[in-house]
Amino acid sequence: MRDPSGYETIGMVSHSRRKAGNVGVPVLERVVIATDGSEVATKAVALGVDLAGLKGAEVTLVHVVPSDRVRDDEVYWDTQDHEILQEAGDHARAQGVDPKLVMCSGNPADAITKIAEEVDADMVIMGSRGRGPVTGRLLGSVSRGVLGRVHRPVLVVQ
C-alpha cells in the first residue's frame, strides 16, 4: 500500500503519549531528524520532511559534531558542518516545512536523545550506515545508541 507521499507503508505503530483522534493513527506534532550529511542521512531527511509535511509536524534538524573535535572546551566546527545543516534546512523549506536547525557537539547518540527529549519529539528519524563490525551489519552505532536511550519511536532509514 502506498501513502500519499509515494512511500510504501508496511505498518505503523504509535507509541505516542498523547491521545490520537482515531485509534491507530499516530500523533505526530514534533519530529527530530538527525543528519551527518551522508547519503543515507539525506534519505532520512527527505523521508522525515515528507512525513512531517503530511502531518503538519514541527521539524528540528540536528547535526552533531563528534566530541573528538572538541579541544580545550572549544568546538571546531568547519564549513562542512554548517553546509550539512544548511542543505537539510534548504530541502525542508523547499518542501514547505520551516525547520529549527540545531548544531551541537558531543556524543551523537546522547546529543540526539537530549534534543528529542527537550523538544518532546513524537519521533526521531535518522539514517544508519551500519559500519560497525557485527551488530553494525543491521544498524550503525549512533542509531543503536539512540534506540537504546530515547523513550520515543525512532525511524531508522537504511
C-alpha positions as CSV (number, residue, x, y, z in Angstrom):
1,M,0.0,0.0,0.0
2,R,1.4,3.5,-0.9
3,D,0.7,6.5,1.2
4,P,0.2,10.0,-0.3
5,S,3.9,10.7,-0.3
6,G,4.6,7.7,-2.5
7,Y,6.3,5.6,0.2
8,E,5.2,2.1,0.6
9,T,3.6,1.6,4.0
10,I,4.3,-1.8,5.7
11,G,2.8,-1.0,9.0
12,M,2.7,1.8,11.6
13,V,2.6,1.6,15.4
14,S,2.0,4.6,17.6
15,H,3.9,4.9,20.9
16,S,2.9,8.4,21.5
17,R,1.9,9.5,25.0
18,R,-0.8,11.8,23.6
19,K,-4.2,10.6,22.5
20,A,-4.9,10.4,18.8
21,G,-8.3,11.3,17.5
22,N,-8.6,7.9,15.8
23,V,-7.3,4.7,17.3
24,G,-4.2,3.5,15.5
25,V,-3.4,6.9,14.0
26,P,-0.1,8.2,15.3
27,V,0.1,11.7,16.7
28,L,3.0,13.5,15.0
29,E,3.4,17.0,16.2
30,R,7.2,17.3,16.6
31,V,9.9,15.4,14.8
32,V,13.6,15.4,15.3
33,I,15.6,14.5,12.2
34,A,19.3,13.8,12.6
35,T,21.8,14.3,9.8
36,D,25.5,13.8,9.3
37,G,25.4,14.7,5.6
38,S,25.9,11.1,4.5
39,E,23.8,9.6,1.6
40,V,21.6,7.6,4.0
41,A,21.1,10.7,6.3
42,T,20.0,12.7,3.3
43,K,17.4,10.0,2.6
44,A,16.3,10.2,6.2
45,V,15.9,14.0,5.9
46,A,13.8,13.6,2.8
47,L,11.6,11.0,4.3
48,G,11.3,12.9,7.6
49,V,10.4,16.2,5.9
50,D,7.8,14.5,3.7
51,L,6.2,12.8,6.7
52,A,6.3,15.9,8.8
53,G,4.8,17.9,5.9
54,L,1.9,15.4,5.6
55,K,1.2,15.5,9.3
56,G,1.9,19.3,9.8
57,A,4.5,18.5,12.4
58,E,7.3,20.8,13.6
59,V,10.7,19.7,12.5
60,T,14.0,20.0,14.3
61,L,17.0,19.2,12.2
62,V,20.1,18.2,14.2
63,H,23.7,17.9,13.2
64,V,26.1,16.7,16.0
65,V,29.8,17.5,15.8
66,P,31.5,14.4,17.4
67,S,33.3,15.1,20.7
68,D,36.7,14.1,19.3
69,R,36.5,17.5,17.5
70,V,36.3,19.4,20.8
71,R,39.6,20.6,22.2
72,D,40.1,22.7,25.3
73,D,36.4,23.2,25.6
74,E,36.3,24.7,22.2
75,V,34.3,23.2,19.3
76,Y,35.9,23.1,15.9
77,W,33.0,23.4,13.5
78,D,34.1,23.7,10.0
79,T,32.3,24.9,6.9
80,Q,31.2,21.4,6.1
81,D,29.3,21.2,9.4
82,H,27.4,24.3,8.6
83,E,26.7,23.2,5.0
84,I,25.3,19.8,6.2
85,L,22.7,21.5,8.3
86,Q,22.0,24.3,5.8
87,E,21.4,21.8,3.0
88,A,19.0,19.8,5.1
89,G,17.2,23.1,6.1
90,D,17.1,24.2,2.4
91,H,15.5,20.9,1.5
92,A,12.9,21.2,4.2
93,R,12.0,24.8,3.2
94,A,11.7,23.8,-0.4
95,Q,9.1,21.2,0.7
96,G,7.1,23.9,2.6
97,V,8.5,22.9,6.1
98,D,10.2,25.6,8.2
99,P,12.6,23.7,10.4
100,K,14.5,24.6,13.5
101,L,18.2,24.0,13.0
102,V,20.4,22.7,15.8
103,M,24.1,22.1,15.7
104,C,25.8,20.8,18.8
105,S,28.8,18.8,19.9
106,G,29.3,15.7,21.9
107,N,28.4,12.0,21.7
108,P,25.9,11.9,18.8
109,A,23.6,9.4,20.4
110,D,23.5,11.3,23.7
111,A,23.0,14.7,21.9
112,I,20.2,13.4,19.6
113,T,18.4,11.8,22.6
114,K,18.8,15.0,24.7
115,I,17.3,17.2,21.9
116,A,14.5,14.7,21.3
117,E,13.6,14.9,25.0
118,E,14.0,18.8,25.1
119,V,11.6,19.3,22.2
120,D,9.3,16.5,23.3
121,A,9.5,14.8,19.9
122,D,6.9,12.3,18.9
123,M,9.5,10.6,16.7
124,V,13.2,10.6,15.9
125,I,14.2,10.0,12.3
126,M,17.8,9.2,11.3
127,G,19.9,7.2,8.9
128,S,22.1,4.2,9.6
129,R,25.2,3.4,7.8
130,G,25.8,0.1,9.6
131,R,29.6,0.4,9.7
132,G,30.2,-1.5,12.9
133,P,31.8,-5.0,12.9
134,V,29.0,-7.3,13.9
135,T,25.8,-5.5,15.1
136,G,26.7,-2.7,12.7
137,R,25.6,-5.0,9.9
138,L,22.0,-4.1,10.9
139,L,22.3,-0.7,12.4
140,G,25.1,1.8,12.9
141,S,26.5,2.6,16.3
142,V,24.7,6.0,16.6
143,S,21.3,4.7,15.6
144,R,21.8,1.7,18.0
145,G,22.8,4.2,20.7
146,V,19.7,6.4,20.2
147,L,17.4,3.3,20.2
148,G,18.9,2.3,23.5
149,R,18.5,5.7,25.1
150,V,15.4,7.5,23.8
151,H,11.9,6.7,25.1
152,R,10.0,7.5,21.9
153,P,9.6,6.0,18.5
154,V,12.7,6.0,16.2
155,L,12.5,5.6,12.4
156,V,15.9,4.3,11.1
157,V,16.4,4.7,7.3
158,Q,19.0,2.5,5.6
